[in-house]
């Protein structure tokens, strides 16, 4: 059976914001608050609990290696994986370096970069005919698209 919970002393700004969000969602303030509470992870640790658990983890001795070195090493490994999947015998060492530079530029983008910003960098990838579309770029670097699959086309799916 549902229980009642009364909350008092809510700041006016918070109340106004809740009312506005509830109106926008087309629900009552009570329904909105219940939805928000249900969406919260009850097993989620509080900041204090998280800090206590983190302090229990023994430190790792990296020697002279910094975390930045490890991140860069991981990025280079990922770049090598990507290059391994897209390299063709026709690519020259200069083209492979150009692809590496494009990948570094994409990795250097700030968090939240738009798809347009990413795509503008990807357009600098070497050896694409001028009439290629974005789908052609994706095909080269990720493989066939679902619309290329004759079975899917035959089923009327795109």
ZARO-596911 format. One record per residue: residue number from 0; chain; x, y, z of N, C-alpha, C in turn. Coordinates in steps of 0.05 Angstrom, whole numbers, plus 5000, padded with zeros to 4 digits. Last residue first. Layout:
// residues N
(NUM "A" (X Y Z) (X Y Z) (X Y Z))
...
***
This chain:
// residues 158
(157 "A" (5308 4990 4128) (5332 5006 4120) (5346 5013 4146))
(156 "A" (5269 4935 4105) (5281 4951 4127) (5304 4967 4117))
(155 "A" (5250 4902 4067) (5239 4929 4068) (5249 4945 4090))
(154 "A" (5275 4855 4061) (5253 4855 4081) (5241 4883 4083))
(153 "A" (5315 4867 4027) (5294 4850 4017) (5270 4850 4036))
(152 "A" (5350 4895 4060) (5335 4910 4039) (5312 4893 4029))
(151 "A" (5368 4852 4091) (5352 4873 4103) (5337 4889 4083))
(150 "A" (5394 4823 4051) (5373 4810 4066) (5355 4832 4079))
(149 "A" (5434 4858 4033) (5412 4852 4015) (5388 4839 4030))
(148 "A" (5461 4910 4067) (5455 4881 4070) (5430 4875 4053))
(147 "A" (5466 4963 4066) (5482 4949 4046) (5474 4919 4046))
(146 "A" (5440 4982 4110) (5426 4985 4084) (5441 4971 4062))
(145 "A" (5476 4973 4151) (5454 4955 4149) (5439 4958 4122))
(144 "A" (5543 4980 4122) (5520 4990 4137) (5496 4971 4133))
(143 "A" (5608 4949 4130) (5582 4954 4115) (5561 4964 4134))
(142 "A" (5658 4985 4168) (5647 4962 4154) (5621 4969 4141))
(141 "A" (5684 5028 4189) (5669 5011 4207) (5658 4987 4194))
(140 "A" (5713 5054 4149) (5725 5052 4175) (5710 5034 4195))
(139 "A" (5682 5052 4102) (5710 5046 4101) (5722 5040 4129))
(138 "A" (5630 5066 4120) (5635 5039 4109) (5665 5032 4110))
(137 "A" (5639 5119 4134) (5632 5100 4155) (5637 5072 4145))
(136 "A" (5648 5140 4083) (5669 5142 4104) (5664 5122 4126))
(135 "A" (5599 5130 4060) (5623 5117 4049) (5646 5118 4069))
(134 "A" (5566 5163 4089) (5562 5134 4091) (5586 5119 4081))
(133 "A" (5582 5213 4072) (5589 5205 4099) (5585 5175 4103))
(132 "A" (5607 5201 4004) (5588 5211 4024) (5597 5203 4052))
(131 "A" (5653 5220 3953) (5645 5203 3975) (5625 5217 3993))
(130 "A" (5674 5250 3913) (5645 5246 3912) (5635 5227 3934))
(129 "A" (5730 5251 3919) (5714 5275 3926) (5684 5271 3927))
(128 "A" (5755 5191 3950) (5747 5205 3926) (5729 5229 3934))
(127 "A" (5804 5192 3999) (5775 5188 3994) (5769 5203 3968))
(126 "A" (5857 5195 4021) (5849 5178 3999) (5820 5172 3998))
(125 "A" (5857 5210 4093) (5868 5209 4066) (5853 5190 4047))
(124 "A" (5813 5250 4132) (5825 5224 4128) (5834 5222 4098))
(123 "A" (5786 5296 4140) (5814 5299 4133) (5828 5272 4129))
(122 "A" (5737 5282 4160) (5738 5288 4132) (5767 5292 4122))
(121 "A" (5744 5279 4214) (5745 5254 4199) (5747 5259 4169))
(120 "A" (5735 5333 4227) (5762 5322 4230) (5765 5296 4213))
(119 "A" (5681 5336 4217) (5699 5354 4203) (5728 5344 4205))
(118 "A" (5662 5299 4255) (5661 5292 4226) (5679 5310 4210))
(117 "A" (5669 5327 4303) (5683 5302 4298) (5684 5296 4269))
(116 "A" (5634 5370 4294) (5662 5375 4299) (5679 5350 4294))
(115 "A" (5585 5342 4288) (5596 5358 4266) (5625 5363 4269))
(114 "A" (5578 5320 4338) (5583 5302 4315) (5595 5317 4292))
(113 "A" (5611 5362 4387) (5589 5354 4370) (5597 5335 4348))
(112 "A" (5640 5345 4449) (5643 5355 4422) (5620 5345 4405))
(111 "A" (5640 5327 4500) (5615 5340 4491) (5618 5352 4463))
(110 "A" (5706 5340 4517) (5682 5324 4522) (5658 5340 4513))
(109 "A" (5747 5365 4463) (5736 5366 4490) (5711 5348 4492))
(108 "A" (5792 5326 4423) (5768 5343 4425) (5758 5343 4454))
(107 "A" (5832 5290 4421) (5838 5315 4435) (5814 5333 4437))
(106 "A" (5813 5249 4389) (5817 5244 4418) (5821 5269 4433))
(105 "A" (5817 5275 4340) (5790 5268 4350) (5792 5263 4380))
(104 "A" (5872 5279 4336) (5856 5304 4336) (5828 5298 4347))
(103 "A" (5887 5226 4333) (5896 5242 4356) (5879 5267 4359))
(102 "A" (5863 5213 4284) (5854 5200 4308) (5862 5215 4333))
(101 "A" (5894 5245 4250) (5865 5250 4252) (5854 5237 4278))
(100 "A" (5944 5221 4258) (5940 5249 4266) (5910 5255 4269))
(99 "A" (5935 5171 4236) (5942 5173 4264) (5936 5201 4274))
(98 "A" (5927 5187 4182) (5905 5174 4197) (5910 5176 4227))
(97 "A" (5979 5205 4172) (5957 5224 4170) (5932 5213 4185))
(96 "A" (6006 5157 4176) (6012 5178 4196) (5990 5199 4196))
(95 "A" (5985 5132 4131) (5981 5120 4158) (5986 5141 4179))
(94 "A" (6006 5166 4092) (5977 5164 4096) (5970 5152 4123))
(93 "A" (6060 5155 4097) (6050 5182 4102) (6020 5182 4107))
(92 "A" (6063 5101 4084) (6069 5109 4111) (6059 5137 4117))
(91 "A" (6004 5088 4043) (6032 5094 4046) (6038 5101 4075))
(90 "A" (5958 5037 4029) (5964 5061 4045) (5994 5064 4048))
(89 "A" (5948 4989 4004) (5954 5012 3987) (5962 5037 4003))
(88 "A" (5935 4952 4042) (5962 4951 4031) (5969 4975 4014))
(87 "A" (5900 4987 4094) (5900 4971 4070) (5928 4971 4058))
(86 "A" (5874 4994 4159) (5897 4996 4141) (5893 4977 4117))
(85 "A" (5834 4987 4195) (5828 5003 4171) (5851 5004 4151))
(84 "A" (5850 4957 4238) (5825 4949 4225) (5819 4964 4199))
(83 "A" (5897 4981 4253) (5898 4953 4244) (5872 4945 4230))
(82 "A" (5877 5030 4271) (5893 5029 4246) (5894 5000 4235))
(81 "A" (5852 5012 4318) (5836 5025 4297) (5851 5023 4270))
(80 "A" (5897 4994 4346) (5875 4976 4340) (5858 4987 4317))
(79 "A" (5927 5041 4349) (5938 5018 4335) (5916 4998 4328))
(78 "A" (5893 5071 4382) (5898 5080 4355) (5909 5057 4338))
(77 "A" (5897 5041 4428) (5871 5042 4414) (5875 5052 4386))
(76 "A" (5950 5050 4440) (5941 5023 4436) (5915 5023 4420))
(75 "A" (5947 5106 4448) (5964 5095 4426) (5956 5067 4420))
(74 "A" (5915 5107 4494) (5906 5119 4469) (5921 5109 4445))
(73 "A" (5949 5082 4530) (5923 5070 4523) (5912 5081 4498))
(72 "A" (5989 5120 4532) (5995 5093 4523) (5970 5079 4515))
(71 "A" (5961 5163 4555) (5972 5165 4527) (5979 5138 4516))
(70 "A" (5951 5141 4605) (5929 5149 4587) (5939 5150 4559))
(69 "A" (6003 5134 4624) (5986 5111 4621) (5963 5117 4602))
(68 "A" (6021 5188 4626) (6035 5168 4609) (6017 5144 4604))
(67 "A" (5985 5207 4664) (5984 5218 4637) (5998 5199 4618))
(66 "A" (6003 5181 4709) (5977 5174 4699) (5973 5184 4671))
(65 "A" (6073 5166 4700) (6051 5183 4710) (6025 5173 4698))
(64 "A" (6127 5127 4723) (6105 5130 4704) (6083 5148 4716))
(63 "A" (6164 5115 4760) (6167 5140 4746) (6145 5146 4726))
(62 "A" (6119 5078 4799) (6147 5085 4794) (6149 5113 4782))
(61 "A" (6069 5069 4814) (6074 5070 4785) (6103 5076 4779))
(60 "A" (6039 5035 4863) (6064 5048 4858) (6070 5046 4828))
(59 "A" (5976 5048 4888) (5991 5033 4868) (6016 5049 4862))
(58 "A" (5947 5042 4954) (5958 5057 4932) (5974 5039 4913))
(57 "A" (5889 5002 4970) (5918 5008 4974) (5928 5024 4950))
(56 "A" (5827 5026 4989) (5842 5015 4967) (5872 5022 4970))
(55 "A" (5804 5055 5029) (5811 5028 5035) (5827 5014 5013))
(54 "A" (5789 5102 5005) (5812 5103 5024) (5821 5075 5031))
(53 "A" (5743 5086 4978) (5767 5093 4963) (5792 5094 4980))
(52 "A" (5707 5081 5021) (5715 5057 5006) (5741 5063 4990))
(51 "A" (5703 5135 5037) (5712 5115 5056) (5722 5090 5041))
(50 "A" (5681 5158 4991) (5707 5167 5000) (5719 5146 5019))
(49 "A" (5631 5132 4991) (5650 5128 4969) (5678 5136 4977))
(48 "A" (5608 5153 5038) (5613 5124 5035) (5633 5118 5013))
(47 "A" (5606 5208 5024) (5622 5199 5047) (5629 5169 5045))
(46 "A" (5571 5208 4979) (5599 5216 4976) (5617 5207 4999))
(45 "A" (5534 5146 4983) (5536 5174 4988) (5565 5182 4983))
(44 "A" (5520 5098 4931) (5535 5107 4955) (5534 5137 4958))
(43 "A" (5460 5068 4912) (5481 5087 4906) (5494 5097 4932))
(42 "A" (5418 5036 4919) (5443 5025 4927) (5466 5044 4922))
(41 "A" (5376 5064 4897) (5377 5063 4926) (5403 5051 4936))
(40 "A" (5379 5109 4847) (5390 5083 4853) (5392 5081 4884))
(39 "A" (5320 5142 4825) (5345 5143 4840) (5353 5114 4847))
(38 "A" (5270 5135 4804) (5293 5134 4786) (5320 5134 4800))
(37 "A" (5239 5145 4848) (5240 5118 4837) (5264 5114 4819))
(36 "A" (5246 5200 4853) (5255 5183 4874) (5257 5154 4864))
(35 "A" (5221 5217 4805) (5249 5223 4810) (5261 5205 4831))
(34 "A" (5168 5200 4815) (5183 5190 4792) (5213 5194 4796))
(33 "A" (5156 5231 4860) (5156 5202 4862) (5172 5190 4839))
(32 "A" (5158 5282 4836) (5176 5276 4857) (5178 5245 4861))
(31 "A" (5115 5277 4799) (5142 5283 4790) (5163 5275 4811))
(30 "A" (5071 5269 4832) (5079 5248 4813) (5108 5252 4803))
(29 "A" (5071 5319 4860) (5075 5294 4874) (5084 5271 4856))
(28 "A" (5060 5354 4818) (5086 5356 4832) (5092 5330 4847))
(27 "A" (5029 5318 4763) (5028 5334 4788) (5056 5335 4800))
(26 "A" (5046 5327 4693) (5039 5311 4717) (5038 5329 4741))
(25 "A" (5068 5348 4647) (5040 5342 4648) (5031 5324 4671))
(24 "A" (5119 5367 4643) (5115 5338 4640) (5086 5330 4640))
(23 "A" (5110 5420 4654) (5121 5413 4629) (5117 5384 4623))
(22 "A" (5092 5416 4707) (5074 5426 4686) (5084 5418 4659))
(21 "A" (5139 5397 4731) (5115 5380 4732) (5095 5389 4710))
(20 "A" (5173 5440 4724) (5179 5414 4711) (5155 5396 4710))
(19 "A" (5145 5479 4755) (5150 5483 4726) (5156 5457 4712))
(18 "A" (5148 5456 4806) (5122 5461 4793) (5125 5464 4763))
(17 "A" (5204 5455 4813) (5189 5430 4812) (5162 5434 4799))
(16 "A" (5214 5510 4814) (5226 5494 4793) (5211 5467 4790))
(15 "A" (5186 5525 4859) (5178 5537 4833) (5189 5519 4810))
(14 "A" (5215 5497 4898) (5186 5491 4894) (5177 5501 4866))
(13 "A" (5264 5522 4894) (5262 5494 4888) (5233 5486 4882))
(12 "A" (5251 5574 4909) (5262 5569 4883) (5259 5540 4875))
(11 "A" (5232 5567 4962) (5214 5576 4941) (5224 5570 4914))
(10 "A" (5253 5508 4997) (5258 5535 4988) (5240 5542 4964))
(9 "A" (5211 5473 5040) (5224 5472 5014) (5229 5501 5005))
(8 "A" (5187 5460 5090) (5209 5479 5089) (5225 5477 5063))
(7 "A" (5168 5390 5086) (5163 5419 5092) (5189 5435 5089))
(6 "A" (5136 5336 5060) (5162 5350 5061) (5155 5379 5066))
(5 "A" (5107 5274 5075) (5103 5303 5074) (5130 5317 5078))
(4 "A" (5084 5217 5047) (5108 5230 5056) (5104 5260 5053))
(3 "A" (5046 5158 5053) (5046 5187 5049) (5072 5198 5061))
(2 "A" (5047 5096 5016) (5051 5112 5040) (5051 5142 5033))
(1 "A" (5010 5045 4985) (5025 5070 4983) (5025 5084 5010))
(0 "A" (5017 4976 5000) (5000 5000 5000) (5018 5025 5000))
***
